[in-house]
Amino acid sequence: MTSTPKPYLTGHYTPVTDEITATGLTVEGTLPPELTGRLIRNSHNPKPGITPTHWFKGSGMVHGIRLRDGQAEWYRNRWVHTPALDGAPYMTDKGPDLTASTAGTHVIEHAGRLLALSEAALPFELTADLETVGAYDFGGRLTSAMTAHPKEDPVSGELHFFAASPFPPYLIHHVASADGKVLESQEVPGASAALKHDFALTEHYVVFLEGSVTFDPAEHSGIPYSWNDEQISRIGVMPRTAAGAGGRAREIRWFEIRQGYGMHFANAYEDSYGRVVVEGPTVGRDGWQRSWNWWVGAEDRGAEPNHGSRSTRWTVDLAAGAVKEEVTDDLTVEFPTINEAFLGIEHRYQYALAFPDDLGIAAHTLVKYDRTTGARQLLPFGAGRLPSEAVFVPAEGADSSQEDAGYLLTVVSDLNANASQLLVLDASDLTVPPVATIHLPRRVPAMIHGSWIPDAAA
């Protein structure tokens, strides 16, 4: 009897088996001069012969494309060489080993350091050429795990992040300065063991979400969480303070919302009435379970890793102590992104990846939402082609009145040709042909999150 391959080891998600470097990549079209830097993306890519018990347990592998002076100088991929890559366990007789990370969820740059992230462990520092330096703990100041979705304030340059745990303290909020020093760490009261993956910033608040997914010691996939109808879904709104002024976590307010789970936020901001508006895709019980079943390779799973995830908006009226919740679109979407110059303030445009479903969307599709007009643009990729999360890069000289003046970078897994391309799309109009197409030397597996790192940030 032959076993069915895990879905996260097949098709678009089939791991690559080696590390390579290729130079002088073929470029169709013209690369804009402001695209001088590196696109670096992260993925779960277990070593050959290894079948992890959960998609998220696969070892991290980063893929990078270097652009400069209109040329695509190199592509390279490297495993993040953590102890876990060589089989070291996360749980030990002394508790969790925060260096035994998959480091496979995200990759960011802050204060000149390139960090590969996985939310249950310390970040891992990489060189500019993607070689592993080692676990990074902010000079000994970080003694907890670090979320895979830190937020850099576009004005101050501060990095906000958190550590979530199934055991007390359940939630710790951290702030690092623009030059990479941890300024403060504070436990957030009232938090629970609910799974917390992402969070949001506004000008004056830090926003957390606790959904109906919480710690479950009976879940043996290696990720000990499951849906629980008894777990109340909530949004927590915590006042921010100036760096070094002391935290205000004790002032957090929790607001109950409809049962569900939100994996990622698109953005949050304060509207003209002082209400906190939060947006991101969410799932209900069925969507969560069918998605989870894909992630672990169980029966009764969706055909895609995201099932029934709908764009949602919460408007938190702090004065009235009430929350308005609405589903804003019927597409199954995930991986929302924006022009990050608008992180924490009201944005007009939002991008996401739509997955095929039973509502008439038959192909993986990039979506652009115009929140002012309510319009959306769709860029379907056709059978056998899966784009990655779209990373926005602003056009040179663009100002706040030109929010969508720039480019979307997405890496396409093409099963038809067993190949991949990096597409440079015009973010202002998805219906026009790509600005440029860069042909990569191999098919790159479908990835999770990544960042554009301009040379100015290096």
Disulfide bonds with the S-S distance in Angstrom:
none
